[in-house]
């Protein structure tokens, strides 16, 4: 299906618990795309060579913002904008689907809510600039919304999607995109909690430490070297104070001649997930525990 459309650009400042969404560019929605591949990567540009911003599993939905040409769509996935191949999306201009939240952005001060998807439908109430609503569907460039127990339709030209009811949204800067992908990596890694540690294990039923990190990252299109020491050559160095979810963390127990003896994936809040050689299973541990605090040596950011 071919779409054409315009986009609305807006820039707003971030504030904790603010009712603002941080956006670089938001667009009038043109429809809903449903992922048909096992996993579909969202890219920073309309190219398979572009950076991966997120990975959507089969059956997940995205907001289609525009036809980017050459078989690509510009999409909004969980409040991050990027590009997905149309080969693995089934696109419809109307669907009842829970997308998340939307924040009103209009220079007119108020936004009319109507009984149907068009200006010819009856005006039933108005939203103020900055109001946050629940988006429950899309119909030909209009959002179906719910607000304080009332339902109706608003033009998507004056709405940007948000992550939560407070109006927070991941912006389209490298930092926000990296954070979003890092959280996805962590969530994917969690499904292997309890899987046994086996030296040389490459997954998915058993892992050694570097086999685990390599397997998890491969799911998102990144190829890591096979051993912990070799993975020091992947990505870029990052300090311990700058760790983000998804970063690799490295350790040296002093009993090996190689630069490192172990590797895991940082989760956040001082925690990391790894195929542990202490309990011989995939588990969480704290960087601040005596053992790991004393053996921590490096961190690398892959994306």
N, C-alpha and C positions, 0 to 999 in steps of 0.2 A: 504494500500500500504506500502511495506517495503522499507526502505532506509538505506544505509550505507554511510558513508562519513568521511572525515577528517576535523579537524579544525585548523585554523591558529590563533596563539596567538600573540597578540601585546599589548604593554603597552606604552601609550603616556601621556604627561602632559596636564593639562587643562589650557587654557588661554582665557581671555575674547576676543570675536570676533576673535579668532584664527581659522585657517583653519584645526585644528586637531580635531579628534574624540577621546573621552576618552573611552577606552575599556579595559576590563579585558580579554575577550576571544571572538574572532569573528570566524565565521565558514563559510566555503563554503556552499552556499545555495543549498538545494536539491529540493526545490519546494515551492509551495504556499499552505497554509492551509486556508480554509474558515470556519468560526465559524457557526455551525448549531444549537447550543443551544441558548436560550434567552440571556444568559450571560455566558461566559467561563472564569474561573479564571486561571491566569498564576501563577505558584508556583515557589518557590526558588529551590525546588528539585522535582523529579518525584514521588510525594506522595501527597495525599489529606491532610496529616497532616502538610505539609510544609507551610511556610509563603506565603501569597498572595502578589504578586508583582504588579499585574494589573488585570483588568477585561475587556474582549473584548465583545462587544455586537454582537448579531446575524448578520451575513453577513460581519463582519469585516474580514480582511485578515492578516495573519502572515507569516513571512518567516520561512519555516521549515529548520532547520539546521542539525538535525540528528534524527534517530529513537533511542530513549533512552531505548527501550525495555519495556515489560509489559504494552503495550498499551499507552505509553507516547512518546511525541515528545519534543525535545529541539527546541525552537522557538525564533525568534526575533520579538518582538512586540513594535513598536514605539521606536526602538533603545534601548530597554531593553531586556536582554536575560533571559529566564526562561523555564518552562516546562508546557505543556498543555496535557490534556487527549485526545488521538486520537479518543475516542468514540464520541467526539463532534466536530471533524474537518474533513472536506472533503479535501483530499490532492491530488494535481496534480503537476506533474513535469514541466508543462508548462502552463503559463497564462499571458495574458496582463493585468497588474494591477499596478496602481500607488502606489508604496511602500513608496517613499520619496526620500531621497538623499543618495548618497554613496560617500565615500572618498577613493581615491586610496592609497593603502599601498603596495609598492613593493620595494624590495631591489635592483631591477635591474634599478631603476631610471625612467623607462617609462613602460607603459602598452599598449599593442596592442589592438586596437579596430577593430573588424572584421564585415563582412557583415552578418554573421550568428553565431549560438552558437557552435563554435568549431574551433580548430586550423587549420582545413582544409579550412576554409573560407578565403576570401581575406582580407588582412590587408588594412584598409582605412585611419586610422590616429592613432596617439599615444597620450596617456595621461601621464602627469608627476606625479610623486609621490606627494601627497597632493592635487591634483585636486579634486573638488567636482562636481558630475554629478547628474542628475535626473534619478532615476531608474523607468522604465515604464513597466517592466515585468521580468519574470524568464523563462528560458528554459533549462532544464537538467543541472543545476549547473552553468549556465551563466546568467548574468544580461543583459537585454535589456536596453540601456541607451540613454539619450539625453544630448548633451553638445555643447553649443554655436551654436545651430541650426543644429548640425550634429547628426545622429543617428547610432547606431551600437550595438555590443555585446562585453562584456568583461567577463573574467573568474571571478566568485565570490570569488575565492581563494585570490584575491588581492584587495578586496573591503570590507569596513565596512559601515554599514548603519548609517545615521546621522539624527538628528531632523530637520535641516534647511540647507539652502544654504551656511551658514557661516561655516558649519562643526561641529556644537556643537552636542554632543551626551550624553545621560545619561549613566554613567558607571554602572557596575554591583556591586557597593558597596552598603551596607545597606542604607547609606544616600541618594544616588541617587534613589534607589528603593523606599524608603519611600517617597521621594519628588514626584516621578511620581505617586504613589498611592494616595498621598494626593491631588494632582491636579485633579485626576479622581473623588475622593470623592466630591471635591468642585463643579466640573462640574455637577455631578449627582444631588447634592443638589440644584443647581440653577434652575432646572426645576420646583421646587415647590414654587418659588417666587410668592407671592400674595395669596397662599393658606391660608385659615383662621386659626387663633388660636382658638382652642376649648379645654378646660380643659379635660384631659383624651384622647385627640385625638391621635390615633396611625397611621394615614395616610391611604391611600395616599391623601385623599381629605381634611383632616383637621388634625392638630397636636397641641399638647402642646409642650413645649420646649424639654423635654427629649424624648417624643414620636418621635419628628422630628429627633434628633440625632440617636436614636435607629433604626429608619426606614432606614435612609440613610446608616448607617454602616452595617445593615443586608444585604443590596444589595451586599456588598463586602465580605460577609461571616463572619462578626464579630458580636457576640452577646453582646450587652450592657445591663446593668441593666436598670430597667424601670424608676426610678426617677433620678432627677438631683443629689441628694445627694448620691444615690447608685452608680451612674456612676463615682464618685470619686474613687471607688474601681477598676475601669477598667483601664487598661494600666499602664503607668508609669508617674511620675511627670516630668514636664518640666518647665523651667523658662520662664518668659514673654519675655526675650531677645532672647530666643532660639526658639520661636514659628515658626512652619512650617504649610503650608496649610494642613488642615485635622485634626489638633489638636483640642481637646475639650477645650473650655474656660468657666470658671465658675464665677458666680457672687453671691453676697449676699447683698440684699437691707436693711439688718438690721431689717426686720420685721418678720423674721422667727426664730425658735429655731434650725433648721437644719443647717449644715455647709454651705450650699449654697441654693440659691433660684431660680437659673436660669442657663441654659447651652446653648451654641451655638457652631458652628464650625468655626474655624479660616480660613480665605480665603487668607490672605496675605496683605501686605501694611497697616497693622493696622486695617483691616476690618474683620468682621465676619458675618456669616449668621445664622439666628435663627428664631424660631417661637416667635415673639415678643409679650409680654404682654402689651406693650404700645400702639401699633397700632392694635393688634390682627390679625396679618398676618405674613407670612414668609417674611423676608426682610433682607437687609444688614444694618449694623450699624458700627460705628467706636469705637474701643477700647479707642481712645483718646478723645472722647466726654466727657464732664463734668460728666454726669451720669455714663457711663460705666467705665470710668477711676477711679471713686471713689468707684464703687461697685465691680470691678474685684478682684478676690481672688486667683484663681488657674488655672492651665492648665494641661491637661493629653494627652499623646501620646498613641494612641491605637495600632498602628502597629509598 
